[in-house]
């Protein structure tokens, strides 16, 4: 059995699902999920479980089994847990040993690399289609996207700006980054239509660089719908966010241009395994 601990926002949950799905397919094993993180209260209470919107099966792992596997502080000291099954992410970069695991495993980490699921890319893309399709407003935007040389542009602010600790860790993409990204795509494909996605759409509307764009984010459109709308665009400009990373990765356009920031974090961290080889970093 493959058990995956799910936590964090939608993008994080998708990475965690993808690595578990890959391992379960490779080993022809059962895939289950530890959802206990979403039962806790605290700073991240506003990050609910979101994967149920997709065409995937979410089978929850037995809590007693999970409790036997996952080491608490005292059990770590006493050695009273199954060392072989509990796999904690060692580092941010791709870990080939993880994808070659056999037998019962419990995966605890973010697993933010396309390399974990590159061999089953088509399966993962199909899994992350919406179970109930778009709402009325999203359908209208989808039609506009399909009838233009469309480019999604994601601006992540929210806690990246408001939370001091988060800001120090992640930072935000500069307007200079967005300017260079837009110019790069225009030089490659000519005239484009920008579709702006943001958790601070009011701020985005004030930026001169974005004048004349279609501002997608609004109360009638769910965040997971926004992600899929991003994937419908011809090309993508992502923020340093797993949310728009997935919007770009799910894009099925074989000729897509994806622009990603060179600096993904404010702190030194090797992100070479996070960004696919055919994406452009500026």
N, C-alpha and C positions, 0 to 999 in steps of 0.2 A: 504493500500500500504506500502511496505517496500522499503525504499530508503537507499542506502549505499554510503557513500563517499569513493571514491577510491583515493589512493595516495601512494607514495613511490615506491620501486622497485617491481619486479615481485613477489617475495615471499610475500611481504606485501599485494599486491593486491589480491593474492590468499586467504590469511586469511580473508580479508575483504569480498571477494565474498562468501566464505564458510559460514560465520556466517549469511549473508543475505539470502543465498540460504536455509539454514536450517530453518530460521524463516519463510520464505515464504512458504516452504513445510509444516511446522507445522501448520501454520495458513491458508493454502490454499489461499494465498494472492499473489498479483502481486509484482514482484521484479524489481526495477529500480535502476539506478546508477547516482550519481552526479560525473561527469567527469571534473568539472571546475578546479580542481587542475592542470590538465595537460595543461590548457590554460595559466597558469601563467609562468613567466620567473624568473630566479634567479638561485641559487646554484644547484637546483635539476632539471634543464631543461633537463639534460641528462637521466632522468628517465621517459621514455615514457609509455603510456598506452600499456599493453602487453597482456591482457586477450583474445584479438580477435583471438589468435592462437589456442585456445582450442575449444572444442565442446560445447560451451555454448552460450546462447543468452544474449547479452548486450543491454538492452533498457535504453536509457538515460532519466533521469527524467527531467520534465519541469523546466526550469531555474527560471521562475517566482514563481513556487511553492517552489522550493528550497530556493529562496531568502526570502520567507515569513517565512520559518521554521528556517533557520540558523541565529543565533543571531550575529550581529555585535556589536562592543563595545557600541555604542550609544543606540542601541536597547536593549542591555542587561541592561543598566542603566535605561532606560525608561520602560522596561518590555514589549516591543512591539514585542514579538515573541511567538510562540506556545511552551510553556514549556513542554507539554506532549509528543509532537512528537520528539523533539530534544533530542537524547540520546548520551551523551558524555561519552566515556570510563572513568571509575572512577579510575582504577588501572590496573596493568599489569596482575594480576591473573584472572582466570576464574570468571565471574560474572553470577551466575545462574539466577538472575533476568532478565538479557538481553534476554536469550533464552526462557523466559516465557512471554515476552511482547505480548500484543494483540493490534489490531487496527493499525492505521497509525503510523509509526515510521521512524525516520531518524537516522541512525547509523553513528557515527563519532568516529573512533578509529582504533587501530591496531588489536585487538582481537586475540592475538597470543596464542591460546590454542586449542589443539585437542578436548577438552571437548565440545566446542561449536558445533561441527559437528559429534561427535562420533555416534549419533543415525542414521545418514544418510551417513555413511562412504562409502558405495558402490556407492551411487549416486555421491558424491564428486569426488571419484576416476574416475568414468566414465566421469564426466564433464571435468576433467583435462586430457583428452586424446587429442592428436594433431589433429586438423581439417584436415590438409593436409599431415600428416605423416612425415617421415624423408626425409631429402635430401640424396643424394648419399653417401656422406662421413659418415654421421651418420648411414646409413644402414650397412656400412662396419664395423663400430665399434660395432654396435648392434650384428652382427654375431659373432664377437670375444668374446663379453661379454657372449653370450649364450653358447659358447663352452668352457668356462673356469669356475673354481670355483672363480667367480669374486667378487671383493670388490671395491666399489667406495670410493675414498678418496678425500675430498674437502678441498682446501686451499684457504681461503678468505684473500686477502691482499688489493690491490687497495686503496680505501679511508680509510680503516681501518689502513693503514700504512701512507699514504700521507697526510691525513687531521688531523691536531693536535687535533681538538675538537672531531672528530670521533674516533681517536685512544684512547683518554682518556676515552671515554664512552664505547667503545666496546673492544678494545684490539685485539690481535690475538692469535690463538692457538699455543702453543709452539711445537717444534719438539719432546720434551719429551712426550707430549700428543699423538702425532701421533705414536711414537714408542710403547708406552704402548697399544694403540688401536690395532695396527697391531699384537702385541704379543698376546693380548687377543683372537683375532679371530683365529689366527694360532693355539693356544692351544685348541680351541674348534673344529675346522674343518680341521686342517691339512694344506696342501699346498694351497696357494691362488695366484691369479693373481690380482695385484693392477691396478686400472684404476684411473689416477690422473686427477682431474678437478680443474682448478684454473683461476682466473683473472690475475695471474702473472705466467704463465706457464714457462717462461724463468727462473725465480727464482726456481721454483719447480724442473726443470730439473737439477739444480746444486746441489741438496741435495742428499747426499750419501744414505740416508735412502730409497729414491725412485728409486734407480738404478734398471733397469730391468722391470720397470713398463710400462704400456701403457699410454702415455700422450695424453689425449683426446682433451683438449681445443685447438682449432685452428680457424683460420678465416673462414673456410668453414662451421663450425658448429655453429648454432645459440645458444644463451644461453638457450632458452626454450627446444631445442633439448638435450642439455647437461643435463638438469634436468630430462628429461624422460629417457635418457641413464643411469643416476644414478639409477633410479627406476628399471631398468632391471637387475641390478647386484644382485647377491645372498645376499650380505651383504653390509652394508654402514658405513663409518666413516665420520661423519659430522663435519663441522666447526661451529663456533658460528654465524651462518648465516641462515636466513629464507630460503634462496635459497636451500641449501643442506638439510635443515630440510624437505622441501617438496619432494626432491628427495628420501629421505629415507621413508617418510610417504607413498608415492605413490607406494613403493615397495610392490608387491602383494605376495611375497614369505612368506608363513606361518611360515617358520623356519628361517626367517632372523634374523641376529644379527645386531643391530644398536648401534654404539658407539657415544656418545655425550660428549662434555666437561662439567665437573662439573661447571666451571666458564664460564657463558655465556656473562656476562658483566664485565667490570672493576669496575663498581660501585656496591654497595650492592643492590641486587634486588632478590626477591624470584621468581625463575623460575620453581617451582615444578609443575605448571600447563601447562608449555610449553612442557616439555619432557614426551612422553607417558610412561606408567608404565613399559612396557616390554623392553624399551631401557636401555642400560648400560651406566652409567656416570663414566668417569675416569679422 
